[in-house]
Amino acid sequence: MKARIAIRNPHTYIVLATDAALIFVAYWLAYWLRFETGAGEVNDFFWRTAPAVIALKLVVFAFYGLESGMWRYTSLVDLINLVKAVAVSFATIMVGLFFWYYSSAAGMVSRSVFIIDSINTLALVGLFRVSIRLYYSRGLGMKTLLNALRPSRAGKREGGMPAVIYGANERGELLLRGMTGGEWAGRYDLVGIIDDNQQFSGSSIHGYTVLGSMDNFEDIVTRLGVRELLVASQLSGEKLEEMNTACRAHNVTMRVIPAYLDGEHGKIDVSHLRNIQIEDLLNREPVSIDFSRVEGLLKGKRVLITGAGGSIGAQLARQIAEFGPSKLALVDVCENYLYHLGVNMNGFTGSMPISYHCADVADSARMDMVFAEERPQFVFHAAAHKHVPLMEMNKGEAVRNNVGGIVALSALAEKYGVERFVLISTDKAVDPSNAMGATKRMCELYIKSRSRNAKTIYMAVRFGNVLGSNGSVVPLFLKQIEDMGPVTVTHPDVERYFMTIPEAVLLILQTGAMGGQGGLFLLDMGEPVKIADLAKKMIRLAGFEPGRDIEIKYTGLRPGEKLQEFLNGDGETLGATAHPKIRTVVGGDEALDGVEELARWAVDNCLEDGEGVYHQILKRLKSPAQSLAGNMVELKAVRR
């Protein structure tokens, strides 16, 4: 054990001064409690010995690491060390009194004073540290007290993976506690903590020392045999990329706690550690939502999710399950997706009833059976055909599924008294140039039109691409990198907006909890990312160099594909909401006249002439004032 005090750390001066004051008070109280008149008759002995007692205890405290520990992370380890330090101090004082200070003056003082003093010191110093720990915890109940006193250092375990944590903060402390207790104890041989904040250097959390910063990484790895770097802190993409490069250079595995996980609510565990992924490098700010408001909306309610087997739908199901709905009804047309979702949902639902319906959302009769059985109060409509090039080859099917789905579901929502209906939309609905975007824009307009007369609150949430979703470029690039290339990009300048699946779903839920009158909402996607830059980052993340190890091949834009996507169109303006990452989209009402009749006509005729129906939709979206103002003559002509 190190017997030095890191005086270079300003935190240490505060600890020393506080402990000195507490030791003084404990010593004075011992005299006051022992002698009813206070310290008066032994005043001289008290003042002659107080400096020595304080100095002795501070030295012993330092030997046991009490002066370098962070109060907010006080644990059982620190309290045990405090007991040892007080016991050693008491023994030293007793020896000192016997050999050096036993005199007539000393004889006036009962040695019970020093027993009382030890108890006082233990109580004052210990309670002070625990109170600070509880202050930084959420609440002061018994559960918090037990967590604060939980054993957090399991010691060196034979066979454990030598690892170091990055983050001398609350997220790092939560990870550390999880590593040294319960089922994870012994999986890692934790050697210490790294943090680039120099003020923490030399401090300790639960007995583990902050060894330094990433500047000392090579020395720490070499000296302590580190094999894994466990990143708890929320860091920029550039910092993570730099750290990953350092890890690869020293054959160290880097694992991270996803930034979107909320350390303030204790939602961090060792099980959340995973390998670094491309979404970690894109500088997406962590999302926070009003959990109590979302819980108030969903708790005890019947919720139905369409497209539940897809990336967004499945994450919606998992997140919503945590807010305590009375029942979840999950709908998907793909039985395989639905089966795998059921397997994965077992650990999320507890005793909550959950049902699975293999159904096509555009099949009104089938969905009527589902609504009649489930009687949902909230509907999240995520089902859609979304692959742009594929829908360009199947325009009639895009209309049948996307537009037909919204027509059928909105009618059923109103028939069965659904309170709130949330449509998952896309940035491709803005000034659409392809079948997928045009049909999703029709969906937005359709529910906006329905909301004018319906009791159901209709909401549409528009956002861009989500990383790692089914059919996104990320799985494709991963496979191409695994095959050593080439990685195919359509154009050097093509760019897209990206967010992570959990981030998107959290904001969808937050949006669902606002908007009392419904409307169209837009999620803040940050800055667009060039797909070529994304490919390069993924290649480097895999340990290769773009162009040298793996080729990037440009294949040309596909049918219906744009160089850039936009989040709001001409005639649309953005308004603020209570959440900084959610905007309202205002405008475009001129397109509402006749949109419901157009949608129903399109669904009726899409399988006979998908191309013709698509072009009629696109024409009317581009010229709404001229084409949707009740002019059905051309529609009837097309129908004939």
C-alpha positions as CSV (number, residue, x, y, z in Angstrom):
1,M,0.0,0.0,0.0
2,K,1.3,3.4,-0.9
3,A,2.0,5.7,2.0
4,R,2.3,9.0,0.1
5,I,-0.1,11.9,-0.3
6,A,-0.6,13.3,-3.8
7,I,-0.1,16.9,-2.7
8,R,0.0,17.9,-6.4
9,N,-3.8,17.2,-6.4
10,P,-5.7,20.2,-5.0
11,H,-8.4,17.8,-3.8
12,T,-5.9,16.4,-1.3
13,Y,-5.7,19.8,0.5
14,I,-9.4,19.9,1.0
15,V,-9.4,16.3,2.4
16,L,-6.5,17.1,4.8
17,A,-8.1,20.2,6.1
18,T,-11.5,18.6,6.6
19,D,-10.1,15.5,8.3
20,A,-7.9,17.7,10.5
21,A,-11.0,19.7,11.6
22,L,-13.0,16.5,12.3
23,I,-10.2,14.9,14.3
24,F,-9.9,18.1,16.4
25,V,-13.6,18.1,17.1
26,A,-13.5,14.4,17.9
27,Y,-10.6,14.9,20.4
28,W,-12.3,17.9,22.0
29,L,-15.6,16.0,22.3
30,A,-13.8,13.2,24.1
31,Y,-12.7,15.6,26.8
32,W,-16.1,17.2,27.0
33,L,-17.9,13.8,27.3
34,R,-15.4,12.5,29.9
35,F,-15.3,15.6,32.1
36,E,-18.6,17.3,32.7
37,T,-17.0,20.7,33.0
38,G,-15.4,20.3,29.7
39,A,-11.7,20.4,29.2
40,G,-11.0,23.1,31.7
41,E,-9.1,21.2,34.4
42,V,-7.0,19.4,31.8
43,N,-6.9,22.3,29.4
44,D,-3.1,22.4,29.3
45,F,-2.7,18.7,28.5
46,F,-5.4,19.0,25.7
47,W,-3.7,21.8,23.9
48,R,-0.3,20.3,24.2
49,T,-1.4,17.0,22.8
50,A,-4.0,18.1,20.2
51,P,-1.4,19.0,17.4
52,A,0.4,15.7,17.9
53,V,-2.8,13.7,17.8
54,I,-4.0,15.4,14.6
55,A,-0.7,15.0,12.9
56,L,-0.4,11.4,13.8
57,K,-3.9,10.5,12.6
58,L,-3.4,12.4,9.3
59,V,-0.2,10.4,8.6
60,V,-1.9,7.1,9.4
61,F,-4.9,8.1,7.3
62,A,-2.6,8.8,4.4
63,F,-0.9,5.4,4.9
64,Y,-4.3,3.8,4.4
65,G,-5.1,5.9,1.4
66,L,-7.9,7.8,3.0
67,E,-6.5,11.2,1.9
68,S,-6.6,10.3,-1.8
69,G,-10.0,8.7,-1.9
70,M,-13.0,10.5,-3.6
71,W,-15.7,11.1,-1.0
72,R,-18.5,10.8,-3.5
73,Y,-17.4,7.2,-4.1
74,T,-16.9,6.2,-0.5
75,S,-17.5,2.4,0.0
76,L,-17.0,-0.4,2.4
77,V,-13.4,-0.6,1.4
78,D,-12.8,3.0,2.6
79,L,-14.7,2.4,5.9
80,I,-12.7,-0.7,6.6
81,N,-9.5,1.3,6.0
82,L,-10.8,4.0,8.3
83,V,-11.4,1.5,11.1
84,K,-7.8,0.2,10.6
85,A,-6.4,3.7,10.6
86,V,-8.3,4.7,13.8
87,A,-7.2,1.4,15.5
88,V,-3.5,2.0,14.6
89,S,-3.7,5.6,15.8
90,F,-5.2,4.6,19.1
91,A,-2.5,1.9,19.6
92,T,0.3,4.4,18.8
93,I,-1.1,7.0,21.2
94,M,-1.3,4.4,24.0
95,V,2.4,3.4,23.4
96,G,3.4,7.1,23.2
97,L,1.6,7.9,26.5
98,F,3.3,5.0,28.2
99,F,6.8,5.7,27.1
100,W,7.0,9.4,26.6
101,Y,4.0,11.3,27.9
102,Y,3.2,9.5,31.2
103,S,3.7,12.3,33.7
104,S,1.7,14.1,36.4
105,A,-0.1,16.0,33.7
106,A,-0.9,12.9,31.7
107,G,-2.0,11.2,34.9
108,M,-4.8,13.7,35.2
109,V,-6.4,12.3,32.1
110,S,-8.1,9.0,32.0
111,R,-7.1,6.8,29.1
112,S,-10.8,6.3,28.4
113,V,-10.5,9.8,26.8
114,F,-8.6,8.2,23.9
115,I,-11.1,5.3,23.6
116,I,-13.9,7.9,23.4
117,D,-11.7,9.9,20.9
118,S,-11.3,6.9,18.7
119,I,-15.1,6.3,18.6
120,N,-15.7,10.0,17.9
121,T,-13.1,10.0,15.1
122,L,-14.6,6.9,13.5
123,A,-18.1,8.3,13.7
124,L,-17.4,11.8,12.5
125,V,-15.0,11.0,9.7
126,G,-17.0,7.9,8.6
127,L,-20.4,9.6,8.7
128,F,-19.0,12.6,6.9
129,R,-17.7,10.5,4.0
130,V,-20.9,8.4,3.8
131,S,-23.1,11.6,3.8
132,I,-21.1,12.9,0.9
133,R,-21.6,9.6,-0.9
134,L,-25.3,9.7,-0.2
135,Y,-25.6,13.3,-1.3
136,Y,-24.3,12.4,-4.8
137,S,-26.5,9.3,-4.9
138,R,-30.2,9.6,-5.8
139,G,-32.0,9.7,-2.5
140,L,-31.1,8.9,1.1
141,G,-33.0,5.7,1.7
142,M,-31.8,2.4,3.0
143,K,-31.3,1.1,-0.5
144,T,-28.9,4.0,-1.3
145,L,-27.1,3.4,2.0
146,L,-26.6,-0.3,1.3
147,N,-25.3,0.6,-2.2
148,A,-22.9,3.1,-0.8
149,L,-21.6,0.5,1.7
150,R,-21.5,-2.3,-0.8
151,P,-18.1,-4.1,-1.1
152,S,-16.5,-2.9,-4.2
153,R,-13.0,-4.3,-4.4
154,A,-12.8,-8.0,-4.9
155,G,-9.0,-8.0,-5.1
156,K,-6.9,-9.7,-7.6
157,R,-8.6,-12.8,-9.0
158,E,-6.5,-15.5,-10.6
159,G,-7.5,-15.9,-14.3
160,G,-9.2,-12.5,-14.5
161,M,-8.6,-10.4,-17.5
162,P,-6.1,-7.5,-16.6
163,A,-8.1,-4.3,-17.4
164,V,-8.2,-0.6,-16.7
165,I,-11.2,1.6,-16.6
166,Y,-11.3,5.0,-18.4
167,G,-13.4,7.5,-16.4
168,A,-12.9,8.7,-12.8
169,N,-16.6,9.8,-12.7
170,E,-20.0,8.5,-11.9
171,R,-20.2,6.2,-15.0
172,G,-16.8,4.8,-14.1
173,E,-17.8,4.2,-10.5
174,L,-20.9,2.4,-11.6
175,L,-18.9,0.2,-13.9
176,L,-16.3,-0.5,-11.2
177,R,-19.0,-1.5,-8.7
178,G,-20.5,-3.9,-11.2
179,M,-17.1,-5.4,-12.0
180,T,-16.1,-6.1,-8.4
181,G,-19.4,-7.6,-7.1
182,G,-22.0,-10.1,-8.0
183,E,-21.8,-12.3,-11.0
184,W,-19.1,-10.3,-12.7
185,A,-16.6,-10.5,-9.7
186,G,-13.5,-12.2,-10.9
187,R,-14.1,-11.8,-14.6
188,Y,-11.6,-8.9,-14.6
189,D,-8.4,-8.2,-12.8
190,L,-8.8,-4.5,-12.5
191,V,-5.4,-2.7,-12.1
192,G,-6.6,0.9,-11.9
193,I,-8.4,3.8,-13.5
194,I,-7.3,6.3,-16.3
195,D,-8.7,9.8,-16.7
196,D,-7.4,12.7,-18.7
197,N,-8.5,15.1,-16.0
198,Q,-5.2,15.7,-14.2
199,Q,-6.9,16.8,-11.0
200,F,-7.9,13.1,-10.4
201,S,-4.4,11.8,-10.8
202,G,-3.3,10.0,-7.6
203,S,-6.9,9.8,-6.3
204,S,-8.7,6.5,-5.8
205,I,-12.2,5.1,-6.1
206,H,-13.0,2.1,-3.9
207,G,-9.3,1.6,-3.4
208,Y,-8.4,1.7,-7.1
209,T,-5.9,4.4,-8.0
210,V,-6.3,6.9,-10.9
211,L,-3.0,5.9,-12.6
212,G,-2.8,8.9,-15.0
213,S,-4.0,9.9,-18.4
214,M,-3.9,8.4,-21.9
215,D,-0.5,10.0,-22.2
216,N,0.7,7.4,-19.8
217,F,-1.1,4.5,-21.6
218,E,1.9,2.8,-23.0
219,D,3.7,2.8,-19.6
220,I,0.5,1.5,-17.9
221,V,0.0,-1.3,-20.4
222,T,3.6,-2.3,-20.3
223,R,4.0,-2.1,-16.5
224,L,0.7,-3.7,-15.5
225,G,0.0,-6.0,-18.4
226,V,-3.3,-4.5,-19.3
227,R,-5.3,-6.5,-21.9
228,E,-8.5,-4.5,-22.0
229,L,-9.4,-0.8,-21.8
230,L,-13.0,-0.3,-20.6
231,V,-14.3,3.1,-21.5
232,A,-17.1,4.3,-19.2
233,S,-17.0,8.0,-20.0
234,Q,-19.0,9.7,-22.8
235,L,-16.3,10.9,-25.3
236,S,-16.2,12.5,-28.7
237,G,-15.8,10.3,-31.8
238,E,-12.3,11.8,-32.4
239,K,-11.2,10.9,-28.9
240,L,-12.5,7.4,-29.1
241,E,-10.8,6.9,-32.5
242,E,-7.5,8.1,-31.0
243,M,-7.9,5.8,-28.1
244,N,-8.8,2.8,-30.3
245,T,-5.6,3.5,-32.4
246,A,-3.5,3.4,-29.2
247,C,-5.1,0.2,-28.1
248,R,-4.5,-1.5,-31.5
249,A,-0.8,-0.4,-31.3
250,H,-0.4,-2.2,-28.0
251,N,-2.7,-5.2,-28.7
252,V,-5.3,-4.1,-26.2
253,T,-9.0,-4.7,-26.7
254,M,-11.1,-1.6,-26.3
255,R,-14.7,-1.9,-25.0
256,V,-17.1,0.9,-24.3
257,I,-20.3,1.6,-22.5
258,P,-22.7,3.2,-25.1
259,A,-23.0,6.9,-24.6
260,Y,-26.8,6.9,-24.7
261,L,-27.0,4.9,-21.4
262,D,-27.9,7.1,-18.5
263,G,-25.4,6.9,-15.6
264,E,-27.5,9.4,-13.6
265,H,-30.3,6.9,-13.3
266,G,-28.0,4.0,-12.5
267,K,-28.6,2.4,-15.9
268,I,-25.0,1.2,-16.4
269,D,-23.8,-2.3,-15.9
270,V,-20.9,-4.5,-16.9
271,S,-23.2,-6.3,-19.3
272,H,-23.5,-3.1,-21.3
273,L,-19.8,-3.3,-22.3
274,R,-19.3,-3.9,-26.0
275,N,-16.7,-3.5,-28.7
276,I,-16.4,-0.1,-30.2
277,Q,-18.8,0.5,-33.1
278,I,-19.1,3.0,-35.9
279,E,-21.9,4.9,-34.1
280,D,-19.5,5.7,-31.3
281,L,-17.3,7.7,-33.7
282,L,-20.0,9.9,-35.3
283,N,-20.2,12.5,-32.4
284,R,-23.8,12.0,-31.6
285,E,-24.6,13.7,-28.4
286,P,-26.2,11.5,-25.7
287,V,-30.0,11.8,-25.6
288,S,-31.9,12.5,-22.4
289,I,-35.6,12.4,-22.1
290,D,-38.3,13.0,-19.5
291,F,-38.6,9.4,-18.3
292,S,-41.4,10.3,-15.8
293,R,-43.5,12.0,-18.5
294,V,-43.1,9.0,-20.9
295,E,-43.9,6.6,-18.1
296,G,-47.0,8.6,-17.2
297,L,-48.1,8.3,-20.8
298,L,-47.5,4.5,-21.2
299,K,-47.8,2.9,-17.7
300,G,-50.9,0.7,-17.5
301,K,-51.9,1.3,-21.1
302,R,-52.4,-1.1,-24.0
303,V,-49.9,-0.5,-26.7
304,L,-49.7,-1.9,-30.3
305,I,-46.6,-1.7,-32.4
306,T,-46.6,-2.4,-36.2
307,G,-43.4,-3.5,-37.9
308,A,-42.4,-4.8,-34.5
309,G,-39.8,-7.2,-36.0
310,G,-37.8,-4.4,-37.7
311,S,-34.9,-2.4,-36.1
312,I,-37.0,0.5,-34.9
313,G,-40.1,-1.6,-34.0
314,A,-38.1,-4.1,-32.0
315,Q,-36.3,-1.3,-30.0
316,L,-39.6,0.4,-29.5
317,A,-41.0,-2.8,-28.0
318,R,-38.0,-3.2,-25.6
319,Q,-38.1,0.4,-24.5
320,I,-41.8,0.6,-24.0
321,A,-41.8,-2.6,-22.0
322,E,-39.7,-0.9,-19.4
323,F,-42.4,1.8,-18.8
324,G,-44.9,-0.7,-17.6
325,P,-47.7,-0.9,-20.1
326,S,-50.6,-3.3,-19.2
327,K,-50.1,-5.2,-22.5
328,L,-48.0,-5.1,-25.6
329,A,-49.4,-6.2,-29.0
330,L,-46.6,-6.7,-31.6
331,V,-47.5,-6.9,-35.3
332,D,-45.3,-7.9,-38.2
333,V,-45.8,-9.5,-41.6
334,C,-42.6,-11.5,-41.4
335,E,-42.9,-14.6,-39.2
336,N,-39.2,-15.0,-38.8
337,Y,-38.7,-11.4,-37.5
338,L,-41.7,-11.9,-35.1
339,Y,-40.3,-15.2,-33.8
340,H,-36.9,-13.8,-33.1
341,L,-38.5,-10.7,-31.4
342,G,-40.4,-13.1,-29.2
343,V,-37.3,-14.9,-28.1
344,N,-35.5,-11.6,-27.4
345,M,-38.5,-10.1,-25.5
346,N,-38.6,-12.8,-22.8
347,G,-36.1,-10.9,-20.6
348,F,-37.9,-7.6,-21.0
349,T,-41.6,-8.2,-20.3
350,G,-41.6,-10.0,-16.9
351,S,-45.2,-10.8,-16.1
352,M,-46.6,-8.3,-18.6
353,P,-48.9,-9.9,-21.2
354,I,-47.5,-9.8,-24.7
355,S,-49.1,-11.0,-27.9
356,Y,-47.6,-11.5,-31.4
357,H,-49.7,-11.1,-34.6
358,C,-48.4,-12.1,-38.0
359,A,-50.4,-9.7,-40.1
360,D,-50.2,-7.4,-43.1
361,V,-51.0,-3.8,-42.0
362,A,-52.6,-3.1,-45.4
363,D,-55.1,-6.0,-44.9
364,S,-57.9,-4.1,-43.3
365,A,-59.9,-7.2,-42.4
366,R,-57.0,-8.9,-40.7
367,M,-56.0,-5.8,-38.8
368,D,-59.6,-5.3,-37.7
369,M,-59.4,-8.7,-36.0
370,V,-56.2,-7.6,-34.3
371,F,-57.7,-4.3,-33.1
372,A,-60.8,-6.0,-31.9
373,E,-58.8,-8.4,-29.8
374,E,-56.3,-6.0,-28.4
375,R,-58.3,-2.7,-28.1
376,P,-55.0,-0.6,-28.1
377,Q,-54.9,2.8,-26.6
378,F,-51.6,3.7,-28.3
379,V,-50.4,2.7,-31.7
380,F,-46.8,3.1,-32.9
381,H,-46.8,2.5,-36.7
382,A,-43.3,1.5,-37.8
383,A,-44.3,-1.0,-40.6
384,A,-43.3,0.2,-44.1
385,H,-41.4,-0.8,-47.2
386,K,-38.3,1.4,-47.0
387,H,-35.6,0.3,-49.5
388,V,-35.5,3.0,-52.2
389,P,-34.0,1.0,-55.1
390,L,-36.3,-2.0,-54.5
391,M,-39.4,0.1,-54.3
392,E,-38.4,1.8,-57.5
393,M,-38.9,-1.6,-59.1
394,N,-42.1,-2.3,-57.2
395,K,-43.9,1.0,-57.1
396,G,-47.4,-0.5,-56.9
397,E,-46.3,-2.5,-53.8
398,A,-44.9,0.6,-52.2
399,V,-48.3,2.3,-52.5
400,R,-50.2,-0.8,-51.4
401,N,-48.2,-1.4,-48.3
402,N,-47.2,2.2,-47.2
403,V,-50.3,4.2,-48.2
404,G,-52.7,1.2,-47.8
405,G,-51.3,0.6,-44.3
406,I,-52.0,4.1,-43.1
407,V,-55.5,4.2,-44.6
408,A,-56.4,0.9,-43.0
409,L,-54.9,1.6,-39.6
410,S,-56.2,5.2,-39.2
411,A,-59.7,3.9,-39.9
412,L,-59.3,1.2,-37.3
413,A,-57.7,3.6,-34.8
414,E,-60.8,5.8,-35.0
415,K,-63.2,2.9,-34.9
416,Y,-61.7,1.4,-31.7
417,G,-61.0,4.7,-29.9
418,V,-57.2,4.7,-30.0
419,E,-56.0,7.7,-28.0
420,R,-52.7,8.4,-29.8
421,F,-51.3,7.2,-33.1
422,V,-47.6,7.8,-33.9
423,L,-46.4,7.3,-37.4
424,I,-42.7,6.6,-38.0
425,S,-41.7,8.7,-41.0
426,T,-38.5,9.5,-42.9
427,D,-36.5,12.3,-44.3
428,K,-37.1,10.8,-47.8
429,A,-40.6,12.2,-47.5
430,V,-39.2,15.7,-48.0
431,D,-39.5,16.8,-51.7
432,P,-39.7,13.1,-52.7
433,S,-38.1,11.8,-55.9
434,N,-38.8,8.1,-55.5
435,A,-41.7,5.8,-54.6
436,M,-40.6,5.1,-51.1
437,G,-40.4,8.8,-50.2
438,A,-43.6,9.8,-52.1
439,T,-45.6,7.1,-50.3
440,K,-44.3,8.1,-46.9
441,R,-45.1,11.8,-47.7
442,M,-48.7,10.7,-48.5
443,C,-48.8,9.0,-45.1
444,E,-47.8,12.2,-43.3
445,L,-50.4,14.2,-45.2
446,Y,-53.1,11.6,-44.7
447,I,-52.9,11.5,-40.9
448,K,-52.6,15.3,-40.8
449,S,-55.8,15.5,-42.8
450,R,-57.5,12.9,-40.6
451,S,-56.5,14.7,-37.4
452,R,-58.7,17.7,-38.3
453,N,-61.9,15.8,-37.5
454,A,-60.8,12.7,-35.4
455,K,-60.7,12.3,-31.7
456,T,-57.5,10.2,-32.1
457,I,-54.4,12.3,-31.7
458,Y,-52.2,11.7,-34.8
459,M,-48.5,12.4,-34.8
460,A,-45.8,11.8,-37.3
461,V,-42.1,11.6,-36.4
462,R,-39.7,12.3,-39.2
463,F,-36.0,11.5,-39.1
464,G,-33.1,10.2,-41.2
465,N,-31.1,7.0,-41.4
466,V,-30.5,4.8,-38.3
467,L,-27.2,3.1,-38.0
468,G,-27.2,-0.7,-38.0
469,S,-30.9,-1.0,-39.1
470,N,-31.9,-3.8,-41.4
471,G,-30.7,-2.9,-44.9
472,S,-28.5,0.1,-43.9
473,V,-25.0,0.6,-45.2
474,V,-23.3,-0.4,-42.0
475,P,-24.0,-4.2,-42.1
476,L,-23.1,-4.1,-45.8
477,F,-19.8,-2.3,-45.2
478,L,-19.0,-4.7,-42.3
479,K,-19.5,-7.7,-44.7
480,Q,-17.4,-6.1,-47.4
481,I,-14.6,-5.3,-44.9
482,E,-14.7,-8.8,-43.7
483,D,-14.2,-10.0,-47.3
484,M,-11.3,-7.5,-47.6
485,G,-13.2,-5.3,-50.0
486,P,-14.0,-3.5,-52.1
487,V,-16.3,-1.3,-50.0
488,T,-18.9,0.1,-52.4
489,V,-20.1,3.7,-52.2
490,T,-22.5,5.1,-54.8
491,H,-20.9,8.6,-55.1
492,P,-17.9,10.4,-53.4
493,D,-20.3,13.3,-52.4
494,V,-23.4,11.4,-51.3
495,E,-24.3,12.2,-47.7
496,R,-26.9,11.2,-45.2
497,Y,-28.2,12.1,-41.7
498,F,-27.6,9.4,-39.2
499,M,-28.6,8.6,-35.6
500,T,-28.5,5.4,-33.5
501,I,-31.5,3.1,-33.1
502,P,-31.7,3.6,-29.3
503,E,-31.4,7.4,-29.8
504,A,-34.2,7.5,-32.4
505,V,-36.5,5.4,-30.2
506,L,-36.0,7.5,-27.1
507,L,-36.9,10.6,-29.0
508,I,-39.9,8.9,-30.6
509,L,-41.2,8.1,-27.1
510,Q,-40.5,11.6,-25.9
511,T,-42.4,13.0,-29.0
512,G,-45.3,10.7,-28.3
513,A,-45.5,12.1,-24.8
514,M,-45.8,15.7,-26.1
515,G,-47.9,17.2,-28.8
516,G,-51.3,17.3,-27.2
517,Q,-52.8,18.3,-30.5
518,G,-50.7,16.0,-32.6
519,G,-48.8,17.2,-35.7
520,L,-45.6,16.5,-37.6
521,F,-42.3,16.4,-35.6
522,L,-38.7,16.3,-36.7
523,L,-35.8,14.8,-34.8
524,D,-32.5,16.7,-34.6
525,M,-30.2,14.6,-36.7
526,G,-27.1,16.7,-36.2
527,E,-24.8,17.2,-39.2
528,P,-25.0,15.0,-42.3
529,V,-22.2,12.4,-42.8
530,K,-20.5,11.6,-46.1
531,I,-21.0,7.9,-46.8
532,A,-17.4,7.8,-48.1
533,D,-16.1,9.2,-44.8
534,L,-18.3,6.6,-43.0
535,A,-16.7,3.8,-45.0
536,K,-13.2,5.1,-44.2
537,K,-13.9,5.2,-40.5
538,M,-15.3,1.7,-40.5
539,I,-12.2,0.4,-42.4
540,R,-9.9,2.1,-39.9
541,L,-12.0,0.8,-37.0
542,A,-11.3,-2.7,-38.3
543,G,-7.6,-2.1,-38.2
544,F,-7.0,-1.4,-41.9
545,E,-6.1,1.6,-44.0
546,P,-8.5,2.8,-46.8
547,G,-7.0,2.6,-50.2
548,R,-4.0,0.6,-49.1
549,D,-5.5,-2.5,-47.4
550,I,-9.1,-2.2,-48.6
551,E,-10.3,-0.4,-51.8
552,I,-13.3,2.0,-51.8
553,K,-15.2,1.6,-55.1
554,Y,-17.7,4.2,-56.4
555,T,-20.6,2.6,-58.3
556,G,-22.8,5.5,-59.2
557,L,-26.2,6.7,-57.9
558,R,-29.0,4.2,-57.9
559,P,-32.5,4.9,-59.3
560,G,-34.4,7.3,-57.1
561,E,-31.3,8.1,-55.0
562,K,-30.3,11.7,-54.1
563,L,-26.9,13.1,-53.3
564,Q,-28.3,14.8,-50.3
565,E,-31.4,14.4,-48.1
566,F,-33.2,17.3,-46.4
567,L,-35.3,17.2,-43.2
568,N,-37.9,19.8,-44.1
569,G,-39.2,20.9,-47.5
570,D,-40.2,24.1,-49.2
571,G,-43.1,25.7,-47.5
572,E,-42.2,24.0,-44.2
573,T,-40.8,25.9,-41.2
574,L,-39.5,24.5,-37.9
575,G,-40.7,25.4,-34.5
576,A,-39.3,24.7,-31.0
577,T,-40.7,22.2,-28.5
578,A,-39.9,21.5,-24.9
579,H,-37.1,19.2,-26.0
580,P,-34.0,20.6,-27.7
581,K,-33.7,17.7,-30.1
582,I,-37.3,17.7,-31.3
583,R,-38.9,20.3,-33.6
584,T,-42.4,20.8,-34.9
585,V,-42.8,21.0,-38.7
586,V,-45.3,23.8,-39.6
587,G,-46.8,24.4,-43.1
588,G,-47.7,22.4,-46.1
589,D,-51.4,22.5,-45.3
590,E,-52.2,23.5,-48.9
591,A,-51.5,19.8,-49.8
592,L,-54.3,18.5,-47.6
593,D,-57.2,19.2,-49.8
594,G,-58.3,16.0,-51.5
595,V,-55.4,14.0,-50.1
596,E,-57.7,11.4,-48.5
597,E,-59.5,10.7,-51.7
598,L,-56.3,10.5,-53.6
599,A,-54.9,8.0,-51.1
600,R,-57.9,5.8,-51.3
601,W,-57.9,6.0,-55.1
602,A,-54.1,5.1,-55.1
603,V,-54.7,2.0,-53.0
604,D,-57.5,0.8,-55.1
605,N,-55.5,1.1,-58.3
606,C,-51.9,0.5,-57.4
607,L,-51.7,-3.1,-58.3
608,E,-53.2,-2.6,-61.7
609,D,-51.0,0.3,-62.7
610,G,-48.3,0.9,-60.0
611,E,-46.2,3.2,-62.3
612,G,-49.2,5.3,-63.3
613,V,-50.5,5.7,-59.7
614,Y,-47.0,6.6,-58.5
615,H,-46.7,9.4,-61.1
616,Q,-50.1,10.8,-60.2
617,I,-49.1,10.9,-56.5
618,L,-45.7,12.5,-57.3
619,K,-47.4,15.1,-59.6
620,R,-49.8,16.1,-56.9
621,L,-47.1,16.3,-54.3
622,K,-45.1,18.6,-56.4
623,S,-48.1,20.9,-57.3
624,P,-50.5,20.5,-54.4
625,A,-52.5,23.7,-55.0
626,Q,-53.3,22.9,-58.6
627,S,-53.8,19.2,-58.3
628,L,-55.4,18.4,-54.9
629,A,-58.0,21.1,-54.7
630,G,-60.8,18.7,-55.5
631,N,-59.8,18.2,-59.1
632,M,-60.8,14.5,-59.5
633,V,-61.4,14.7,-63.3
634,E,-57.9,13.5,-64.1
635,L,-58.1,10.8,-61.5
636,K,-61.3,9.4,-63.0
637,A,-59.7,9.5,-66.4
638,V,-56.7,7.6,-65.1
639,R,-59.0,5.2,-63.4
640,R,-60.7,4.4,-66.7
